[in-house]
């Protein structure tokens, strides 16, 4: 049995025609609730997506801890540009990007 993985990014947050926030997954709209006639796609990765979303607060906390400790890192110990990517990820999670 193959492992089900989450829908690859980019994921974006937008507003539906009804004024509700929805998550767009690679052009698909993640709709909460049942699939209706106008929702004619089925995302086979829904369970994996839910696990990823559920883990997001923990992942953000870890990345924030890494960012706080970044001042102590040697430039030779980490990949080039990693601190900028950490800060960009935090900004995106906090809605500042």
C-alpha positions in Angstrom: 0.0 0.0 0.0 1.5 3.4 -1.0 1.5 6.2 1.5 -0.9 9.1 0.9 0.9 12.4 0.8 -0.4 15.9 1.1 -1.2 18.0 -1.9 2.0 19.8 -2.9 2.1 23.6 -2.7 1.7 26.3 -3.3 -1.3 26.6 -1.0 -3.0 30.0 -0.9 -5.8 31.5 1.2 -8.5 33.4 -0.7 -12.1 34.4 -0.3 -15.0 32.5 -1.9 -17.9 34.2 -3.7 -19.9 33.8 -0.5 -17.2 35.8 1.4 -15.7 32.8 3.2 -12.0 32.1 3.5 -11.0 29.0 1.6 -7.7 27.3 0.9 -6.6 26.9 -2.7 -4.5 23.8 -3.3 -2.6 23.9 -6.6 -5.7 25.5 -8.2 -8.2 23.3 -6.4 -10.4 24.8 -3.8 -10.5 22.9 -0.5 -14.1 23.0 0.5 -15.3 22.1 3.9 -18.3 19.9 4.2 -19.7 17.5 1.6 -19.1 17.6 -2.1 -22.1 19.2 -3.9 -23.0 19.1 -7.6 -20.8 22.2 -8.3 -17.9 20.6 -6.5 -17.1 18.0 -9.0 -13.6 17.0 -7.9 -12.4 14.7 -5.1 -9.1 15.3 -3.6 -7.7 11.8 -2.8 -5.1 13.5 -0.4 -7.7 15.0 2.0 -6.6 13.0 5.0 -2.9 13.8 4.4 -3.9 17.5 3.9 -5.8 17.5 7.2 -2.7 16.0 9.0 -0.5 18.7 7.5 -2.9 21.5 8.5 -3.3 20.0 12.0 0.5 20.0 12.4 0.9 23.6 11.1 0.8 25.3 14.6 3.6 22.9 15.9 5.6 23.4 12.7 5.3 27.2 13.0 6.4 27.1 16.7 9.5 25.1 15.7 10.4 27.4 12.9 10.0 30.4 15.2 12.4 28.7 17.7 14.9 28.2 14.9 14.5 31.9 13.9 15.1 33.0 17.5 18.3 31.0 17.6 19.6 32.0 14.2 21.7 34.8 15.6 24.0 32.1 17.2 24.5 30.1 14.0 27.7 30.2 12.1 27.3 31.0 8.4 29.2 27.8 7.7 26.9 25.6 9.6 23.6 26.2 7.7 22.5 26.4 4.1 22.9 29.7 2.3 19.8 31.8 2.7 18.0 29.6 5.2 17.4 32.4 7.7 15.7 34.5 5.0 13.6 31.5 4.1 12.7 30.8 7.7 11.6 34.5 8.1 9.6 34.4 4.9 7.8 31.2 6.0 6.9 32.8 9.4 5.7 36.0 7.7 3.5 33.9 5.3 2.0 31.9 8.2 1.3 35.1 10.1 -0.3 36.8 7.0 2.5 39.3 6.5 3.7 38.2 3.1 
